[in-house]
Amino acid sequence: MSLPLRIVSMRNIALLIEYDGTAYGGWQVQKNSNSVQGVIEKTLSEILQEKVKLIGAGRTDAGVHARGQVANFHTGHEWAPEKFVYALNGTLPADVAVRAATEVPDRFHSRFEATARRYSYRIISRKAPMLRHFAAFFPFSLSLEAMNLAAASLLGERNFKSFTKYADQQRHFICDMMRAEWKSEAADWREEPEFRNRESDVLLPASGLRFEVEANRFLHGMVRAIVGTLVDVGRGKISVDEFRKIVDSGDRSLASMSAPACGLCLEEVRYGFRLWGK
């Protein structure tokens, strides 16, 4: 006599993930490089003893960090959401952490249901070994006013083909940008004093700049290409009017080199509803 089959109902669990991307080839699983997605999938599969497929909201590149990456997966386990957090953080490497977990409707897809993504990019005005993985070093004077005047021309719904070199991989180049702003950041994110060199009496500031950018979607490499070009505006190599012409041109060869990956961080993924907490 055969035993009755046990029907396991699958649940959809969303994770809020933070990681230092320095040691990874990016978020997405790839053949020849360690990935954040791969590390979490492997850990989940071992913990749950079932094959897990993790769906991420954004495919960050090699060396790019995240404070607010969102990903979801389906599982037959009946654990409370907080147990996934404790189990993963007890097993994942030190450079990856799960900040929160919640059960979501079966139809929820972390990438396709996202309404906006917010990134930050940090630069620092002096060589700072302790910050090298989290801020880009630009050793020259920058005009914050010129950079913000240029950045304002990015706002709204427009074609961003000028800022992606992977044009053949994009279905279209239209993004709706809600925020693009540079702010002075007087080392408030990593407190340290200012020092004077006794021989030359040169001030070596720890201050820097932070670029906040938010849009409904981003093209591959878009933020770093924008930052690199805006830095050239700040240096006076490109005028504000020339920057606007670059935006309108749709020609990546007219924009500047991409800024280093280390300064970029995915801060938040937004949805049309509250996903975490109150």
Sequence and secondary structure as in RCSB ss.txt:
>XXXX:A:sequence
MSLPLRIVSMRNIALLIEYDGTAYGGWQVQKNSNSVQGVIEKTLSEILQEKVKLIGAGRTDAGVHARGQVANFHT
GHEWAPEKFVYALNGTLPADVAVRAATEVPDRFHSRFEATARRYSYRIISRKAPMLRHFAAFFPFSLSLEAMNLA
AASLLGERNFKSFTKYADQQRHFICDMMRAEWKSEAADWREEPEFRNRESDVLLPASGLRFEVEANRFLHGMVRA
IVGTLVDVGRGKISVDEFRKIVDSGDRSLASMSAPACGLCLEEVRYGFRLWGK
>XXXX:A:secstr
          EEEEEEEEE GGGSSBSS  SSS  HHHHHHHHHHHHHTS    EES   BTT EEEEEEEEEEE
     HHHHHHHHHTTS TTEEEEEEEEE TT  TTTT  EEEEEEEEESS  GGGTTTSEE  S   HHHHHHH
HGGG EEEE GGG S GGG S  EEEEEEEEEEEE STTS    EE TTT  EE   EEEEEEEES   TTHHHH
HHHHHHHHHHTSS HHHHHHHHHHT GGGS     GGGEEEEEEE SS  S  
